[in-house]
Amino acid sequence: MAKRIEILVGAAIGLGMTARAAVDGGADFLLVLSAGRLRVMGAPSLSCMLPIRDSNAFTDAFARAEILDRVAVPVFFGAAACDPREALPALLGRIRDAGYHGIANFPTAIHLDGSFRTALEAAGLGFAREVAMLRDAASQGLATLGYAKTRAEVDALLQARVQRICLNFGWNSGGSQGVPSGVPLEAAAERARRLFAHIRRRAPGTLCFVEGGPIIDPAHLQQVCEASRADGYLGGSTLDRLPLEMAVMQTTSAFKTTRLLPQDGDAAPSLPGLVGRSQAARQLVARIARLVATDLPILVEGEPGSGRTTVARAIHQASGRSGTLTFLDARQDIAPRLFGDGGPAALLALRHSTLVIEGADALPPLLRARLADWIERGSFSRFAKPSERSPGARLVLTHPPGGEALARALSAQRLVVPPLRERLEDLPLLARAMLRGSQAGELEPAALRLLMARSWPGNLRELAEVLRRAATEGRGGRITLAALEAQLGPASAAPPASPLDERAWILDALRRNRFRRGETAAFLGIARKTLYNRMRRLGLED
């Protein structure tokens, strides 16, 4: 048997629009649930456990109206077996006649415990009744999918010959209405590994799925699947509520912060401290504008010297926060200052302030875990209305390239700062800003050309240092080519000899200078008339 490359994905949803979107994204089957419908109505998934609706009639009504016969994948029905008024044979007949492919036990008693769960089982309305429903479903020609948390529940499903078993880790923990699961990702992966091995020993053909708890993104799922060899994943909140919350929040924030975005004619972005008009600079500003209207932690990622600290300052100022801006070095013992351990008030709790942790790649594992716990427990209102947001600090972290893991651990949004070599067209403006107030206020065209020919591995920090030293040697308020060559060596880029090379040389200069001919001529170190003549000769006038 060939090994399955892609895992099976089931979408547990409650709206026709999200059902069709999930199918378009490759979902193998749908599971219509009362929890899914309640989510899109603004309630948390766990509200499906309350007696606020006739769950089966409620689910069947929206599924028939919006989903059944409108999608090309199998549709499973999430049936509530706990209703004492519901005769299970009649319920199964209605589900079969409506055209559902299969049935699942949801809402389910596996989410209950203690004396209430015991009383429910004693009354014959608990998990045992769900198992009986799934056993009888096969005789009605319905496929079966069973939810379980424990080994005993798994064994009961196996005895009933349930074809698909979903190991559930609790309600999803992400977003505005998530419930902290208390199950670490590593523990979830190990539990799945042990239970799936048990299932495959007893019933090799059973398909094994995972769902819920700490699994809130594909990277989390990959970790669990690699450990457990799961056949598939059931996604509910992770496929509708979380993406919808994030998309609506960020899109609304983008409209809200339109004035921060640079316009086509702007010489520089409209954020304090940021200079440039390149596409990379504009994209950076647009990303900041979407993030500053939220309370999300931000991971500013970039090479050393690329301007991560400047971006952190711009985030604070653009956020309109009236509190302090505090920088901490992750290489030092910062936990007492962060959380106020045995000392002054926690910096994380300072009202309307911004807290920047620099060099976040050096954060010790225990401190990372403590920060993640602080964030997950609601100290940062990631999706709250402006009037409900936490008055505590905004958390900004700076990190070298490769911060994906930390961003996931802290539920932070990544903000990538481009290196200088990817935005060389900004160099003239950057140099002008760096030289403002110095005795050498401008660059000779030939000196600028030398700067534009370098790759700048040290980024903005290296450029500022070169200009600072050259400015001390400047004469007549200008930085000369000779002053730069004393630091950087002689210019090696000469105009090409062949017409083909010359055409590429001029085209590259035009692109770097946004096709502004005067600036291009200065960059190339030639007169504007000479540039016009060469462009005419090489067919570049248009």
TORVEXFI-961778 format. One record per residue (C-alpha): x, z, y; residue number from 1. Coordinates in nm, 3 decimals. Each point is the difference from the previous one (the first is absolute). Layout:
BEGIN
{{X Z Y} NUM}
...
END
This chain:
BEGIN
{{0.000 0.000 0.000} 1}
{{0.143 -0.102 0.338} 2}
{{0.076 0.280 0.242} 3}
{{-0.243 0.018 0.294} 4}
{{0.190 -0.066 0.323} 5}
{{-0.272 0.116 0.240} 6}
{{-0.193 0.321 -0.050} 7}
{{-0.379 -0.003 -0.014} 8}
{{-0.165 0.112 0.324} 9}
{{-0.353 0.130 0.027} 10}
{{-0.155 0.044 0.344} 11}
{{-0.237 0.297 0.028} 12}
{{-0.203 -0.098 0.304} 13}
{{-0.336 0.032 0.172} 14}
{{-0.039 -0.301 0.231} 15}
{{-0.043 -0.371 -0.055} 16}
{{0.262 -0.093 0.258} 17}
{{0.272 0.215 -0.158} 18}
{{-0.107 -0.118 -0.347} 19}
{{0.060 -0.364 0.091} 20}
{{0.326 0.085 0.177} 21}
{{0.122 0.187 -0.309} 22}
{{-0.085 -0.293 -0.224} 23}
{{0.179 -0.238 0.237} 24}
{{0.303 0.230 -0.025} 25}
{{0.003 -0.029 -0.380} 26}
{{-0.210 0.295 -0.124} 27}
{{-0.073 -0.043 -0.372} 28}
{{-0.329 0.189 0.010} 29}
{{-0.219 0.202 0.236} 30}
{{-0.146 0.346 -0.043} 31}
{{-0.301 0.073 0.221} 32}
{{-0.018 0.369 0.087} 33}
{{-0.217 0.226 0.213} 34}
{{0.331 0.143 0.130} 35}
{{0.098 -0.347 0.122} 36}
{{-0.325 -0.042 0.190} 37}
{{0.023 0.346 0.153} 38}
{{0.357 -0.075 0.116} 39}
{{-0.106 -0.306 0.201} 40}
{{-0.281 0.211 0.146} 41}
{{0.263 0.236 0.139} 42}
{{-0.017 0.280 -0.259} 43}
{{0.289 0.110 -0.224} 44}
{{0.001 -0.118 -0.361} 45}
{{-0.056 0.352 -0.133} 46}
{{-0.345 0.008 0.164} 47}
{{-0.120 -0.199 -0.302} 48}
{{0.016 0.328 -0.194} 49}
{{-0.278 0.149 0.215} 50}
{{-0.373 -0.042 -0.078} 51}
{{-0.069 -0.199 0.316} 52}
{{-0.118 -0.324 -0.164} 53}
{{-0.145 -0.135 -0.322} 54}
{{0.348 -0.123 -0.089} 55}
{{-0.096 -0.265 -0.255} 56}
{{-0.281 -0.155 0.207} 57}
{{0.219 0.016 0.312} 58}
{{0.289 -0.179 -0.174} 59}
{{-0.219 -0.261 -0.170} 60}
{{-0.175 -0.090 0.326} 61}
{{0.311 -0.092 0.198} 62}
{{0.168 -0.166 -0.299} 63}
{{-0.296 -0.231 -0.068} 64}
{{-0.037 -0.086 0.368} 65}
{{0.368 -0.062 0.081} 66}
{{0.220 -0.037 -0.309} 67}
{{-0.166 -0.101 -0.328} 68}
{{-0.015 -0.380 -0.045} 69}
{{0.224 -0.042 0.309} 70}
{{0.339 0.051 -0.161} 71}
{{0.172 -0.174 -0.291} 72}
{{0.148 0.311 -0.165} 73}
{{-0.162 0.263 -0.226} 74}
{{-0.190 0.278 0.177} 75}
{{-0.014 0.352 -0.149} 76}
{{-0.272 0.247 0.100} 77}
{{0.098 0.357 0.093} 78}
{{-0.277 0.203 -0.166} 79}
{{-0.084 0.367 0.064} 80}
{{-0.090 0.164 -0.331} 81}
{{-0.061 0.341 0.158} 82}
{{-0.353 -0.075 0.125} 83}
{{-0.235 0.192 -0.234} 84}
{{-0.284 -0.239 0.089} 85}
{{0.194 -0.301 -0.129} 86}
{{-0.064 -0.110 -0.358} 87}
{{0.330 -0.154 -0.105} 88}
{{-0.141 -0.278 -0.226} 89}
{{-0.226 -0.120 0.282} 90}
{{0.288 0.015 0.250} 91}
{{0.225 -0.203 -0.229} 92}
{{-0.274 -0.257 -0.050} 93}
{{-0.046 -0.045 0.375} 94}
{{0.376 -0.039 0.049} 95}
{{0.021 -0.261 -0.276} 96}
{{-0.305 -0.195 0.121} 97}
{{0.129 -0.009 0.358} 98}
{{0.307 -0.193 -0.117} 99}
{{0.277 0.259 0.029} 100}
{{0.297 -0.065 -0.226} 101}
{{0.060 0.365 -0.080} 102}
{{-0.041 0.366 0.091} 103}
{{0.220 0.289 0.115} 104}
{{-0.063 0.376 0.017} 105}
{{0.008 0.052 0.375} 106}
{{-0.086 0.234 0.172} 107}
{{0.162 0.212 -0.268} 108}
{{0.027 0.366 -0.094} 109}
{{0.379 -0.031 -0.033} 110}
{{0.018 0.079 0.373} 111}
{{-0.167 0.339 -0.060} 112}
{{0.143 0.317 -0.150} 113}
{{-0.056 0.373 -0.033} 114}
{{-0.333 0.162 -0.068} 115}
{{-0.200 -0.288 0.147} 116}
{{0.157 -0.249 -0.243} 117}
{{-0.065 0.240 -0.287} 118}
{{-0.365 0.040 0.100} 119}
{{-0.043 -0.375 0.035} 120}
{{0.136 -0.060 -0.349} 121}
{{-0.221 0.275 -0.143} 122}
{{-0.304 -0.167 0.157} 123}
{{0.089 -0.328 -0.170} 124}
{{0.067 -0.177 0.334} 125}
{{0.381 -0.004 0.001} 126}
{{0.278 -0.213 -0.142} 127}
{{-0.142 0.004 -0.354} 128}
{{-0.309 -0.184 0.126} 129}
{{0.222 -0.256 0.174} 130}
{{0.183 -0.063 -0.327} 131}
{{-0.332 -0.042 -0.184} 132}
{{-0.109 -0.252 0.264} 133}
{{0.321 -0.203 -0.046} 134}
{{-0.036 0.013 -0.381} 135}
{{-0.356 -0.133 0.018} 136}
{{0.095 -0.269 0.254} 137}
{{0.189 -0.195 -0.266} 138}
{{-0.320 -0.045 -0.201} 139}
{{-0.159 -0.155 0.312} 140}
{{0.283 -0.256 0.020} 141}
{{0.163 0.163 0.301} 142}
{{0.376 0.037 0.048} 143}
{{0.113 0.358 0.059} 144}
{{0.240 0.171 0.241} 145}
{{0.050 0.375 -0.021} 146}
{{0.146 0.239 0.259} 147}
{{0.204 0.297 -0.121} 148}
{{0.251 0.254 0.128} 149}
{{0.097 0.209 -0.301} 150}
{{0.109 -0.070 -0.357} 151}
{{-0.323 0.150 -0.133} 152}
{{-0.204 -0.239 0.217} 153}
{{0.216 -0.292 -0.113} 154}
{{-0.055 0.094 -0.367} 155}
{{-0.376 0.013 0.053} 156}
{{0.006 -0.353 0.147} 157}
{{0.213 -0.127 -0.287} 158}
{{-0.241 0.146 -0.253} 159}
{{-0.280 -0.189 0.175} 160}
{{0.205 -0.322 -0.028} 161}
{{0.015 -0.053 0.376} 162}
{{0.192 -0.323 0.065} 163}
{{0.164 0.090 0.335} 164}
{{0.117 0.344 0.106} 165}
{{0.085 0.086 0.360} 166}
{{0.222 0.303 0.051} 167}
{{-0.114 0.144 0.333} 168}
{{0.227 0.223 0.211} 169}
{{-0.271 0.116 0.242} 170}
{{-0.124 -0.127 0.334} 171}
{{0.243 -0.216 0.197} 172}
{{0.210 0.197 0.248} 173}
{{0.056 -0.258 0.277} 174}
{{-0.182 -0.087 0.321} 175}
{{-0.245 0.191 0.215} 176}
{{-0.221 0.125 -0.284} 177}
{{0.253 0.034 -0.280} 178}
{{0.019 0.318 -0.205} 179}
{{0.346 0.140 -0.081} 180}
{{0.025 -0.046 -0.376} 181}
{{0.262 0.263 -0.075} 182}
{{0.145 -0.238 -0.262} 183}
{{0.352 -0.122 0.089} 184}
{{0.066 -0.365 -0.076} 185}
{{0.266 0.084 -0.258} 186}
{{-0.237 0.237 -0.181} 187}
{{-0.273 -0.266 -0.001} 188}
{{0.239 -0.253 -0.152} 189}
{{0.108 0.243 -0.274} 190}
{{-0.359 0.098 -0.083} 191}
{{-0.099 -0.367 -0.027} 192}
{{0.299 -0.071 -0.224} 193}
{{-0.090 0.277 -0.245} 194}
{{-0.374 -0.071 -0.013} 195}
{{0.037 -0.378 -0.029} 196}
{{0.248 0.043 -0.285} 197}
{{-0.260 0.222 -0.171} 198}
{{-0.276 -0.259 0.058} 199}
{{0.207 -0.285 -0.140} 200}
{{0.083 0.196 -0.312} 201}
{{-0.368 0.068 -0.070} 202}
{{-0.160 -0.323 0.129} 203}
{{0.261 -0.271 0.068} 204}
{{-0.246 -0.247 0.150} 205}
{{-0.126 0.234 0.273} 206}
{{0.083 -0.106 0.356} 207}
{{0.151 0.279 0.211} 208}
{{-0.061 0.025 0.376} 209}
{{0.110 0.243 0.274} 210}
{{-0.177 0.097 0.321} 211}
{{-0.008 0.241 0.291} 212}
{{0.197 0.300 0.117} 213}
{{0.346 -0.082 0.135} 214}
{{-0.025 -0.375 -0.075} 215}
{{-0.079 -0.144 0.343} 216}
{{0.216 -0.314 0.016} 217}
{{0.155 -0.262 -0.235} 218}
{{0.338 0.175 -0.003} 219}
{{-0.162 0.319 -0.132} 220}
{{-0.183 -0.202 -0.264} 221}
{{0.321 -0.173 -0.106} 222}
{{0.169 0.335 -0.056} 223}
{{-0.286 0.127 -0.216} 224}
{{-0.035 -0.327 -0.193} 225}
{{0.372 -0.024 -0.076} 226}
{{-0.005 0.350 -0.147} 227}
{{-0.327 -0.029 -0.191} 228}
{{-0.030 -0.371 -0.085} 229}
{{-0.354 0.004 0.140} 230}
{{-0.207 -0.314 -0.059} 231}
{{-0.174 0.019 0.333} 232}
{{-0.113 0.178 0.315} 233}
{{-0.340 0.093 0.141} 234}
{{-0.001 0.009 0.379} 235}
{{-0.276 0.138 0.217} 236}
{{0.101 0.152 0.333} 237}
{{0.337 -0.176 -0.024} 238}
{{-0.173 -0.340 -0.002} 239}
{{-0.271 0.053 0.260} 240}
{{0.010 0.320 0.209} 241}
{{0.376 0.029 0.061} 242}
{{0.063 -0.370 0.085} 243}
{{-0.317 -0.011 0.212} 244}
{{0.089 0.316 0.194} 245}
{{0.351 -0.125 0.067} 246}
{{-0.104 -0.356 0.096} 247}
{{-0.279 0.110 0.235} 248}
{{0.214 0.274 0.155} 249}
{{0.298 -0.227 0.067} 250}
{{-0.210 -0.294 0.123} 251}
{{-0.194 0.225 0.237} 252}
{{0.327 0.154 0.119} 253}
{{0.137 -0.348 0.066} 254}
{{-0.295 -0.082 0.228} 255}
{{0.024 0.343 0.163} 256}
{{0.366 -0.050 0.087} 257}
{{-0.019 -0.365 0.110} 258}
{{0.162 0.083 0.334} 259}
{{0.317 0.109 -0.178} 260}
{{0.050 -0.342 -0.155} 261}
{{0.232 -0.247 0.179} 262}
{{-0.159 -0.312 0.139} 263}
{{0.148 -0.350 -0.032} 264}
{{0.157 0.009 0.343} 265}
{{0.140 0.351 -0.021} 266}
{{0.376 0.041 0.030} 267}
{{-0.009 0.314 -0.212} 268}
{{-0.240 0.206 -0.211} 269}
{{-0.222 0.246 0.183} 270}
{{0.142 0.310 -0.166} 271}
{{0.251 0.236 0.161} 272}
{{0.359 -0.057 -0.103} 273}
{{-0.059 -0.316 -0.205} 274}
{{0.155 -0.322 0.127} 275}
{{-0.045 -0.354 -0.133} 276}
{{-0.233 -0.296 -0.020} 277}
{{0.092 -0.138 -0.342} 278}
{{-0.257 -0.032 -0.276} 279}
{{0.163 0.294 -0.179} 280}
{{-0.028 0.219 0.311} 281}
{{-0.363 -0.098 0.051} 282}
{{-0.086 0.077 -0.360} 283}
{{0.164 0.341 0.033} 284}
{{-0.204 0.081 0.310} 285}
{{-0.322 -0.122 -0.163} 286}
{{0.066 0.224 -0.301} 287}
{{0.065 0.301 0.225} 288}
{{-0.319 -0.073 0.194} 289}
{{-0.202 0.018 -0.322} 290}
{{0.159 0.327 -0.106} 291}
{{0.008 0.207 0.319} 292}
{{-0.379 0.034 0.008} 293}
{{0.008 0.177 -0.340} 294}
{{0.138 0.330 -0.125} 295}
{{0.187 -0.160 -0.289} 296}
{{0.359 0.110 -0.057} 297}
{{0.232 -0.290 0.084} 298}
{{0.322 -0.091 -0.181} 299}
{{0.223 -0.197 0.241} 300}
{{0.229 -0.201 -0.225} 301}
{{0.304 -0.202 0.106} 302}
{{0.374 -0.045 -0.012} 303}
{{0.228 0.245 0.183} 304}
{{0.013 -0.081 0.370} 305}
{{-0.313 -0.220 -0.008} 306}
{{-0.192 0.224 0.241} 307}
{{-0.195 0.233 -0.230} 308}
{{0.029 0.293 0.242} 309}
{{-0.112 -0.219 0.290} 310}
{{-0.303 -0.109 -0.203} 311}
{{-0.081 0.365 -0.078} 312}
{{0.006 0.079 0.373} 313}
{{-0.224 -0.300 0.069} 314}
{{-0.249 0.121 -0.262} 315}
{{-0.020 0.339 0.170} 316}
{{-0.050 -0.146 0.348} 317}
{{-0.247 -0.268 -0.113} 318}
{{-0.204 0.263 -0.185} 319}
{{-0.078 0.169 0.328} 320}
{{0.097 0.339 -0.142} 321}
{{0.058 0.260 0.267} 322}
{{0.204 0.234 -0.219} 323}
{{0.370 0.008 -0.077} 324}
{{0.212 -0.257 -0.182} 325}
{{0.230 0.181 -0.244} 326}
{{0.280 -0.153 -0.210} 327}
{{0.126 0.165 -0.320} 328}
{{0.287 -0.104 -0.227} 329}
{{-0.102 -0.012 -0.367} 330}
{{0.356 0.090 -0.104} 331}
{{-0.048 0.348 0.148} 332}
{{-0.220 0.289 -0.116} 333}
{{-0.315 -0.096 0.188} 334}
{{-0.267 0.158 -0.223} 335}
{{-0.024 0.323 0.207} 336}
{{-0.057 -0.198 0.318} 337}
{{-0.249 -0.237 -0.165} 338}
{{-0.219 0.266 -0.157} 339}
{{0.082 0.306 0.210} 340}
{{0.142 0.195 -0.292} 341}
{{0.061 0.352 0.125} 342}
{{0.054 -0.113 0.356} 343}
{{-0.169 -0.179 0.292} 344}
{{-0.306 -0.222 -0.033} 345}
{{0.032 -0.299 -0.231} 346}
{{0.104 -0.318 0.179} 347}
{{-0.250 -0.189 -0.217} 348}
{{-0.280 0.204 0.159} 349}
{{0.097 -0.058 0.365} 350}
{{-0.295 -0.147 0.183} 351}
{{0.016 -0.365 0.106} 352}
{{0.373 -0.025 -0.069} 353}
{{0.216 -0.244 -0.198} 354}
{{0.250 0.115 -0.258} 355}
{{0.275 -0.246 -0.101} 356}
{{0.204 0.066 -0.315} 357}
{{0.310 -0.218 0.017} 358}
{{0.185 -0.111 -0.312} 359}
{{-0.302 0.075 -0.220} 360}
{{0.180 -0.146 -0.302} 361}
{{0.196 0.328 -0.005} 362}
{{-0.310 0.220 -0.036} 363}
{{0.041 0.231 -0.302} 364}
{{-0.257 -0.057 -0.280} 365}
{{-0.160 0.342 0.051} 366}
{{-0.048 -0.062 0.371} 367}
{{-0.148 -0.344 -0.071} 368}
{{-0.247 0.159 -0.238} 369}
{{-0.090 0.267 0.255} 370}
{{-0.059 -0.260 0.271} 371}
{{-0.214 -0.208 -0.238} 372}
{{-0.207 0.307 -0.083} 373}
{{-0.042 0.079 0.371} 374}
{{-0.126 -0.354 0.063} 375}
{{-0.229 -0.016 -0.306} 376}
{{-0.169 0.329 0.081} 377}
{{-0.132 -0.139 0.326} 378}
{{0.247 0.122 0.258} 379}
{{0.005 -0.362 0.119} 380}
{{-0.346 -0.149 0.046} 381}
{{0.090 -0.349 -0.109} 382}
{{-0.346 -0.152 0.041} 383}
{{-0.180 0.247 0.226} 384}
{{-0.194 -0.091 0.310} 385}
{{0.193 0.059 0.325} 386}
{{-0.209 0.313 0.070} 387}
{{0.075 0.137 -0.349} 388}
{{0.372 -0.074 -0.025} 389}
{{0.242 0.282 -0.059} 390}
{{0.166 0.114 0.323} 391}
{{0.329 0.041 -0.186} 392}
{{0.311 -0.212 0.022} 393}
{{0.032 -0.367 -0.088} 394}
{{0.268 -0.041 -0.266} 395}
{{0.252 -0.283 0.043} 396}
{{0.291 -0.049 -0.238} 397}
{{0.297 -0.236 0.032} 398}
{{0.148 -0.150 -0.314} 399}
{{0.248 -0.274 -0.099} 400}
{{-0.136 -0.310 -0.179} 401}
{{-0.172 0.083 -0.328} 402}
{{-0.244 0.275 0.098} 403}
{{-0.290 -0.107 -0.222} 404}
{{0.016 0.304 -0.229} 405}
{{0.004 0.253 0.284} 406}
{{-0.284 -0.182 0.179} 407}
{{-0.213 0.024 -0.315} 408}
{{0.087 0.365 -0.054} 409}
{{-0.099 0.095 0.357} 410}
{{-0.293 -0.243 0.039} 411}
{{0.190 -0.146 0.296} 412}
{{-0.029 -0.344 0.154} 413}
{{0.324 -0.199 0.003} 414}
{{0.122 -0.149 0.328} 415}
{{0.297 -0.233 -0.054} 416}
{{0.235 -0.046 0.296} 417}
{{0.171 -0.342 -0.018} 418}
{{0.380 -0.018 0.023} 419}
{{0.151 -0.166 0.304} 420}
{{0.110 -0.307 -0.200} 421}
{{-0.368 -0.081 -0.062} 422}
{{-0.088 0.010 0.370} 423}
{{0.307 -0.148 0.173} 424}
{{-0.223 -0.174 0.252} 425}
{{-0.066 0.349 0.142} 426}
{{0.369 0.061 0.062} 427}
{{0.006 -0.123 0.365} 428}
{{-0.286 0.236 0.090} 429}
{{0.154 0.284 -0.200} 430}
{{0.335 -0.049 0.169} 431}
{{-0.162 -0.006 0.342} 432}
{{-0.183 0.327 -0.075} 433}
{{0.316 0.164 -0.133} 434}
{{0.200 -0.104 0.305} 435}
{{-0.261 0.117 0.249} 436}
{{0.165 0.247 0.235} 437}
{{0.357 -0.083 -0.105} 438}
{{0.265 -0.148 0.229} 439}
{{-0.018 -0.327 -0.198} 440}
{{-0.363 -0.102 0.020} 441}
{{0.010 -0.344 -0.167} 442}
{{0.181 -0.218 -0.253} 443}
{{0.178 -0.328 0.052} 444}
{{-0.173 -0.280 -0.198} 445}
{{0.308 -0.042 -0.218} 446}
{{0.008 0.376 -0.066} 447}
{{-0.366 -0.005 -0.102} 448}
{{0.069 -0.288 -0.234} 449}
{{0.273 0.201 -0.171} 450}
{{-0.240 0.292 -0.050} 451}
{{-0.266 -0.232 -0.145} 452}
{{0.245 -0.136 -0.256} 453}
{{0.053 0.341 -0.168} 454}
{{-0.203 0.149 -0.287} 455}
{{0.015 0.360 0.139} 456}
{{0.016 0.213 -0.317} 457}
{{-0.016 0.311 0.221} 458}
{{-0.313 -0.134 0.174} 459}
{{-0.102 0.132 0.345} 460}
{{0.243 0.290 -0.013} 461}
{{0.294 -0.237 -0.049} 462}
{{-0.124 -0.233 0.277} 463}
{{-0.037 0.291 0.244} 464}
{{0.351 0.123 -0.077} 465}
{{0.151 -0.348 0.049} 466}
{{-0.181 -0.044 0.332} 467}
{{0.097 0.346 0.120} 468}
{{0.368 -0.066 -0.060} 469}
{{-0.018 -0.350 0.148} 470}
{{-0.178 0.129 0.310} 471}
{{0.293 0.224 0.083} 472}
{{0.217 -0.313 0.017} 473}
{{-0.254 -0.204 0.196} 474}
{{0.092 -0.159 0.329} 475}
{{-0.240 -0.094 0.273} 476}
{{-0.299 0.146 -0.182} 477}
{{0.034 -0.234 -0.301} 478}
{{0.120 0.035 -0.358} 479}
{{0.236 -0.285 -0.072} 480}
{{0.082 -0.184 -0.320} 481}
{{0.353 0.138 0.018} 482}
{{-0.128 0.359 0.008} 483}
{{-0.205 -0.058 -0.315} 484}
{{0.273 -0.195 -0.181} 485}
{{0.230 0.297 0.052} 486}
{{-0.235 0.199 -0.225} 487}
{{-0.152 -0.261 -0.229} 488}
{{0.269 -0.263 -0.028} 489}
{{-0.016 -0.358 0.129} 490}
{{-0.317 -0.205 -0.023} 491}
{{0.016 -0.217 -0.309} 492}
{{-0.311 -0.207 0.040} 493}
{{0.089 -0.332 0.164} 494}
{{-0.246 -0.279 0.073} 495}
{{-0.027 -0.225 -0.308} 496}
{{0.161 -0.341 0.003} 497}
{{-0.249 -0.214 -0.197} 498}
{{-0.338 -0.096 0.151} 499}
{{-0.184 0.146 -0.301} 500}
{{0.172 0.337 0.037} 501}
{{-0.048 -0.012 0.375} 502}
{{-0.375 -0.056 -0.042} 503}
{{-0.029 0.302 -0.232} 504}
{{0.217 0.205 0.239} 505}
{{-0.224 -0.072 0.300} 506}
{{-0.321 0.046 -0.200} 507}
{{0.118 0.342 -0.117} 508}
{{0.081 0.100 0.358} 509}
{{-0.341 -0.121 0.120} 510}
{{-0.178 0.204 -0.268} 511}
{{0.204 0.312 0.078} 512}
{{-0.104 -0.030 0.365} 513}
{{-0.364 -0.085 -0.067} 514}
{{0.059 -0.361 0.121} 515}
{{0.069 0.112 0.355} 516}
{{0.250 -0.264 0.111} 517}
{{0.165 0.193 0.279} 518}
{{0.071 0.297 -0.226} 519}
{{0.111 -0.232 -0.280} 520}
{{0.252 -0.171 0.229} 521}
{{0.138 0.338 0.108} 522}
{{0.019 0.109 -0.364} 523}
{{0.194 -0.316 -0.096} 524}
{{0.230 0.032 0.300} 525}
{{-0.089 -0.345 0.139} 526}
{{-0.175 -0.121 0.312} 527}
{{-0.376 -0.050 -0.015} 528}
{{0.040 -0.372 0.084} 529}
{{0.250 -0.037 -0.286} 530}
{{-0.252 0.160 -0.238} 531}
{{-0.274 -0.240 0.117} 532}
{{0.226 -0.301 -0.053} 533}
{{0.100 0.113 -0.351} 534}
{{-0.363 0.070 -0.095} 535}
{{-0.098 -0.349 0.119} 536}
{{0.283 -0.160 -0.196} 537}
{{-0.085 0.195 -0.317} 538}
{{-0.376 -0.059 0.022} 539}
{{-0.088 0.363 0.074} 540}
{{-0.195 -0.043 0.322} 541}
{{-0.334 0.072 -0.172} 542}
END
